[in-house]
């Protein structure tokens, strides 16, 4: 069964949209209300597919450490990877794609897991190949958000019209310290470049930006690398720590940068975030790359002179 709900869009329009499909593994992310006050976080509602929980990369600040705390953690702090039964997932997706009257949606497969963490790691077909059999040729697109470089299936198949590949990247120094189990930023960007050259839309997230000593040079270098990829858009996000994340993360060294409270966790000071966004955003704009910000406040959008009503960020059209 497909359920609907009225949602107020960021442009103020109210639309009747899909809220959940089947048992809810395919659902709309709607945890952020329409922003009214300066401290409200801006985030458009988007469709997510909860096909798995967890991630193999164990980044120090990962919010999944708090979200999936009930799974327990391994001694090194890693979250166990839990995969949903494909029969369960497939029932809901089949209902969704069968309704040709639905407007086009982007289905985010990387909100609760790394989208490519099941590419040839277990018996059976890779997740990408399995999921694309439902969406290939439909009006919808599947977004794969990842830190992985395992894109062989995308190079093997022609899913360019229905798949978006998105990578989370960071500065070299930040990645070495807090994203040490993931491929390096250069390796991720090399995979992104290969995917773009194969005809796929590629989006990038520089998230979370961390105001380490010398961050200006670190992120300038990163943007120089990004420009060689030529992504369709880049989404910027600053460090943030939800309460449960702060409690359950093992490495808390990154939390020293968090001094300001918001309704989406603690963040670096407003002025510091503003400077980082402006510095990196200006460099992206000079290179003709469209950018937006992720889960920051209405006051921040206004300070940057950006129109949140026409936001072009990672998870939406």
WOCOR-V795596 format. One record per backbone hydrogen bond with DSSP energy under -1.0 kcal/mol. NH is the residue of the N-H (numbers start at 1). CO is the residue of the C=O. Records with the same first field share a line. If there is no record, write none. Layout:
NH->CO / CO
This chain:
3->20
5->17
7->15
9->13
12->9
15->7
17->5
19->3
21->26
22->1
24->21
27->48
28->19
29->46
40->37
42->296
48->27
49->108
50->25
51->49
53->82
54->112
60->178
62->59
65->62
67->63
68->64
69->66
71->68
72->69
74->78
77->74
82->53
84->51
89->85
90->86
91->87
92->88
93->89
94->90
95->91
96->92
97->93
98->94
100->98
102->99
107->141
108->47
109->143
115->145
117->114
120->118
127->118
130->126
131->127
132->128
134->131
135->131
136->132
138->135
141->105
142->162
143->107
144->164
146->166
151->149
155->151
156->152
157->153
162->159
163->159
164->142
165->201
166->144
167->203
168->146
169->205
175->171
176->172
177->173
178->174
179->175
182->179
188->184
189->185
190->186
191->187
192->188
193->189
194->190
195->191
196->192
197->193
198->194
199->196
200->195
203->165
204->233
205->167
206->235
209->237
212->210
215->212
218->214
219->215
220->216
221->217
222->218
223->219
224->220
225->221
226->222
227->223
229->226
230->226
232->202
234->290
235->204
236->292
237->206
239->209
241->266
246->242
247->243
248->244
249->245
255->252
257->254
258->255
259->267
260->267
266->241
267->260
273->269
274->270
275->271
276->272
277->273
278->274
279->275
280->276
281->277
282->278
283->279
284->280
285->281
286->282
288->285
289->284
292->234
294->236
298->40
299->38
301->297
302->298
303->299
304->300
306->301
310->307
311->308
316->313
